[in-house]
């Protein structure tokens, strides 16, 4: 009878590379550029980053310094980003981070951060814009007899990292179900001028291989683990999220009646988070059926839609589900195999495919302004929260681009999420079609800036702030030197510092 190791690492010649995490971590040297697997808390290496953090701490205790550059698919977890940030072990982080310790290091200037569109990271790495990649650390579910790698719960940039890295460390995670084998579709587009069309015309189309590939001589260490992903715990759907969901579903129904959308809509994309998850759950009680999804992450609401027979197929790059749903998924992996594909993020976020499929993109934001510009990443224009993620890939190239936020935030609703001018622009008015709060939905398509402002104030702003924003807009309309996009810049900028605390009063 085969041992657990033999079941997971079926290639006999690679078993002599099996070692403990500290031995693998010792292969990583000061100043290395390291690509690590992981996307939204799934499929990231669990033990090697922690062993590396302990090694860095010992170096610091001896008066030395030790930092590396870390590249991933997207966010990971406290076991990776948190552990390395805690010991000041990261010089540069990219492209997306949600760990609170790393965030604080970035915002206090102790860590450099390159925030970037997720669909283009692999191209940057392959082009050498960050320098040569020294090591790739990738979690896999197993290794086949012929040395192919069975991906884990995320694909992300794993194949690009493996291709570009000089050396590879694998974590083989026994916790991940072996039934994941066959659920992936790995294809990395060649670099210009050798590119050909991406032949995906439906979310279910396969164009690649179920496996990651790596020359065996690159693999320097294999660490066995048995640890779950640090997955997202979603909050219960609140009244605001339900209201936002209802506004979006009403909009979809209106578009179907107008003949602009088919009865089963177009492929859906949904960003990560509680509001996005609530929108997916809202589809459960709708009349929509035979839906398809082309997105980045599989969330709780999406699995619920598959279970209910509402979604026929979903394409993504990772799972981002709650622990309870993880267990349900593990027990029924085989039932999902003909419903889900996980791809590299260079394909899940590929602008050509998004445009061809006519994706309906739904993403959250921090704030939007009277003219439809969106801030997805910063507080008061200087402190990063997480990053732009894949929202830009989808917003610019989707058939309809929707951004959502509650109308107010902060303690006792002390901050309006609709502002005169956003403090940081991630998505300009030219890439934003629809903005939604629990108050209502504004359709910005085919409207001038002034028409947008009137609609946003009337439909999206919380009543506590509506008069103040009307006051600002009228003041700008009367006093702005240009009348196309009326702004009084001093007042617009001071809103973030002054009005959020004391209330806006224009100059007499």
N, C-alpha and C positions, 0 to 999 in steps of 0.2 A: 504494500500500500504506500502511495506517495505521501511524503511529508508536506506540511503547509508550504515550506520553502520550495519544494519541488513542484508543487501545484502552481505557485506564483512565478517562479523563475524557471521556466521550462527549458531554457537554453543552458545545457550542462557547462559549456565552456565559460560562461559568465559567472558561475557560482563562486569561483575563486576571488571575485572582486567584492564579495559581501564583507562588510566591516561594520563597526560601530560608528555612531554619528561623530564623536570627537576625532576619529581617524579621518573621516571624510572632510570634516571642517578644517583640519590641518592642511589640506590641499589648497585652501584659499589664503592668498597672501595679501598683505597690506597694499592698498591701491588698486586691487583687482576690480574689473568691471564684471558684474555677475548678473546673469539673467535667471530669474526664478519663476517657476510656474505659479499659477494662481490667478483667479478672477472672481471678484466679489466673495471672498471668503471660502472658495472651494478649489480643491485640487492643488493647494500650495504645499511645499515641503514642510514637514512638521518638526523634525528633530535636528536636522543639520543647521538651520539658522539659529536655533537655541544653543547648540553646541558652539557655534561660531561666536555668539554673543558672550558666552562664558570665557572663550579664549581671548576675546577682545578685552574683557574686564580684567583678566590676569595681566595682559600687556599694559593696561593703564595703571594697574597697581604697582608695576615695576617702573613707572615713569615714562613708558613708551606711548606712542599714538598708533592707532590702527583704524582706518576707515576704508570702506569700499563704496563703489557706486552700485546701486540696486535698480534693476529693471524688471518689471513684472508684466502681467497681462493687464491687471487693474488692481483693485484693493486686495489685500490678503487678510491678515489677522494679527492679533497681539503676539502670536507665537513666531511671527516673522518680522513684520514691520515694528511691532511694539518692542520685541526683545532686542533688536538691533538699535532702535532709536534710544532705548533706555540706557544703553552703554555708549551713546554717541558714536556708533559704529558706521553711520551712513554719511558719506560725503555728498552724494547726489542721488535723489530718488526720482523715478519717473515710471509710468506716465500718470498714475492715479493712486491716491492714498486716502484712506478713511480712518486710519489708526489715530486716536487722540494724542498719544505721546509723540508720534512722528509729526502730527499737525502742529503741536506746540513748538517742537524744534524748528520746523519750517518758519513759523510765524515769529519766532524770536531770533531768526537769522543764524541758527546753529546747524541748519541743514539746507542744502540747495535743492530746489524742486523744479522739475521741468514738466509742466502740465500740458498735455497734448491730446489730439484726437486719437482715439484708440485704434481706429482702422488703419492708421498710417505708421504705427510704431514699428512694425516688422520692416517696413521699407527703410525707415531711418536706421535701424540696426544693421540691416544688410548693406546699406550704403556707407556704413562706417562713420556716420555723423557723430557718434559718441566714442569713437575709437574702437579698437579691437575688443571683442568680447572674450574674456579669459575663461570663464566657467559658466556652464548652465547647470542649474539644480532643478530637477524636474520630478514631480510626483507622477508615478504611473500605477496602474492597477495590476499589471503583470508584464511578463516578457514571454513571447512565444518561443517555440522550439527553434525557429530560424532567426531569433534575435530581434524581431519586431516588437515595438513597445505598445502595450494596450493603454490608451490614455485614461486619465482619471475623470473626475467630475467637472473639469474644465479643460479646454484646449488652449485658449488664449494665444500667446506667442510662442508656444512650446517648440514647434517645429523650427521656427526661425531662430530661436535661441540655440537649439541643438545644432543646426546647420552652421551657425556663425561662431560658436564657441570653440576654443582650442581643446577644452576638456569638459567632460560631462559627469555629473554625479546624479544618480537615480535614487529616489526613495520609492520603494515598492510598498504600497499601503494595503495591508491585508484587510483593513476595514471596508474598503470599497468593494462592492459586489463584482465578482468575476463576470456576471451577466452584462456588465457594461461593454464587454467585447462585442464589437459590431455596431455600436450605436454612433460611432464617430465617422466623420468624413473629412479627412485631412488632405488639404490641397493648398500649397503656397504659390501665389502667382509669381512667375519669373519677373526679373527686373527689366525695365526698358533698355533696349528697344525690342525685346523678345516677347512682349506680352501679346496674348491672344484674347478674344472675348471670353468672359466668364460664362460658361454655358449653364446658367441657372435661370430657368423661366418659371419655376414653381418652387415654393419652399422645400418640397420633398425631393427635389433633384439631387442626385449624388454625382460628384465630379472627381472624387479623390479616393483615398484608401481609408479603411477603418483603423489604421495603425500609424503611429509615429515611427520614423526610421532614424537610426543612428549607426554610423560605422562602429563596430565593436571595439576598435582600438582607441576610440575617444573616451569610452566609458572607463573611468578610473576608480569608481567606488559605487557600491550598491548598498543602501541602508534599508533594512526592513522596518516597517512601522505598523502600527495597528491603532490609528487615531482618527476620530471623526473630524470632518471639517468644522471650523468655527462658523456655523451658519447663522443667518439672520433670524432674529426673533421679531416678527411683525406685531405691531400693536393692533388691538381690536379696531375694526373700522369705525371711525367716529362720525359724527353728524356732518362735519365739513367735508370729509372724504366722500361720504355718500352723496352729498349735494353736488360735488364736483363730478363724480361719476355720472349722476343723473343728467347733468347739463351736457356732458360729452355724448351720452347715449341718445339724448333727444336730438343733438346735432347730427349724429349718424343717421337717425331715422329721417330727419329732414333731407339730408343729402341723397338718401335712397329714393325718397319720393320725388325729388327733383331730377332723378336719373343720372346723378353725378357719381354715385357709388352703386355697385351691384348689391343684390339682396344679402349676400354673405360677406359684404364689405370687401376690402382689399387686405392683404397681409398686414397684421398689426405688429407694431413695435411698442414696447412699454419700458420706460426707464425703471430703475431700482428704487424701492422705497414704499412707504405705507400708502401714500396717495395713489401711486401707480398700481399697487397691489389691489387697492379698493376698486379702481376702475375695472380691473380684470374680474373681480368678484361681482361687480355690477352687471357684467354680461351674462352671469348665470340666470338672472331673473328677467333677462330681455328676450325678445323674440328672435334674436339673431342666432343662426346655426350654420353649420358647415364652414366654420371660420378657419383661417390659417394664420400662422404667426411667423414673422421673420424678425428676430430680435437678438439681443445680447444674452439675456438670462432667462432661465425658467424659474418662475416664482410660484408661491403657493397658489395664487389665484389661477395661474395658467394650468397647473396640474389639476385643479378642481374643474376647470373647463374641459380638459381632456377626459377626466373621469365621468363628467356629465354628458359626454358625447357632443359637446358644443364645438370643440376644436378638433378638426380632422388631422392637422399636422402642425408641428412647431419646429423651427430651426433656430438654434442659439449657439453660444460658445461656452455656456456654463450653467450650472444649477446654483440658484441662490434662494434656498427654501429653509423654512424653520425646522428645528430638530424633529418635531412631531411628524412633519411631512417627509423628512428624510427617511424615517423608519418605514413609512407607508410606501415610499418609492422603492426602497430596498427589497421589500417583500413582493413587489409587483413589477420588477424591472422588465421582465420578459413581455409583460402586457404593454409596456410603453415603447418597445423597440421599433414597432412599425408606426409610431406617432411622433418620435423625437429624433433629431439629428443634432449632434454637437460638432461645430466647425472651428477652425482657427478664426481669430477675431479679424484677421485681414480679409476674410470672406464674409463673416457675419456682419461686418461693418463696411463692406465694400460699396463704394459710392455707385459703381456701375449697376450692381445687383439691386441696391435700394431703389435707384431710379427706374430700372426696368420693371420691377415688381409693383411699383406704385405704392410703396409702404405708407401706412397711416401711422405717423410717429407721435407718441405721447410721452412727454418728459416733464419732470418737475423743475422748479427754479427757486431761487432765493427771492427775486423781485423782478418786476417788469415795469416799464415806464409808460407815460401817456402816449408814446408813439410806437410802442411795440418792441422796443429793445429789451433784451433779457440778460439778467445777471444770474448765472447758475453756480458761481463758485466763490464769491467773496463777500465779506462783511465790511461795509464802509469802504470798499474799494482797495483795501490793503491786506486784510487777513483772509487767507485761503481757508475754505471749509474742507472740501474734498478734491474737486477737480471737474473738468468739463466732461470727462468720460467719453461715452459714445454719442452724446446728444447732438454734437455738431455734425457728425457723420450723417445722422438721420435727418436733422432739421434742414440742412441745406439741400438734401437730395430726395426727400419724401414727396409724396403726392399732396399730403396735407400735414403741416407741422403744427402740433398743439403743445402749448406749455401751460402747466398748472401750478398753482400755489394757493394756500389759504390767503384770504385778503389781509389778515393781520397776524402778527407774530409777537413774541416777547411776553414778558410777564404782564398779565391783565390786558393783553392786546395793545401794548404800548408802541408797537411799530407797524406802520402800514407797509404792506408788501407791494403796493402800487405807488410809485413815486414819480415826481416830475421828470427826473433823469436818473437812470441807473448809475450806481457808483462804479460799476465795472461792466463792460460789454463783452459777453461771450457769444451772443447771437444777435445780430443786428436786425432791425425791422424788416430787412429784405428777406430774411429766412424764417420769419414767424407769421403764420397764417391765423392761428386761433390762440387766444389767451383766456384762461378760465380760473375763476375763484369760486368759492361756495356761493357768492352773491349772484354770479351769472357768467355768461359766455359772450365774448366779443369776437365777431368774425371780421378780421382785418383785411381779407382778400379784396383787392380792387379799390381800396380806399386811400385817400390822401392823408397826410399826417394829421391835419386838423379834424378830419372825419374820424380818424382812429381815436384821437384824444376824447372827443365827445362821447363816443361809444364806450370806451373803456371806463370813463368816469361814471357814466350812467349804469353800466352793467356789472362792473367788476369790483369797484371800490367799496370798502366797508362804509356803512352810514356814518360812522364816527369821523371819517376823513373825507367824505365826499365834498362837503362845503369848502374845506381848505384847498382841495385840489381844483375845484371849480374856480376858486378865488385865484389860485396861482395861474391857471390856464387863461383866465380872462385878463389878468394883469400882463401876462406874456403876450397875449394876442394884441393888446393895446400898445405895449411898449417895446416889443422886440423889433430890432432893426430889420429883420427878415420875417416875412409873413408865411413862408412855406412851412417851416417847422418852428413855431413861435417858442422861444426860450429866453429867459433872463438868467444867464449862466450863474451869476453870483447867488441868486435866490435858489436856483435848482441845486447847486452844489451844497449850499448851506442847509438844505432840507435834511440831509443825512446827519448833520451835526446838531442842528437846532430844533427843527420841527419834531423829530422823533422823541424829543424830551419835553419841549415847551409849547408846541403848536406853531403853525406857520402864520406870520403876519407880514404882508408885503409892505414895502416902503410907501409912505404917503407921497 
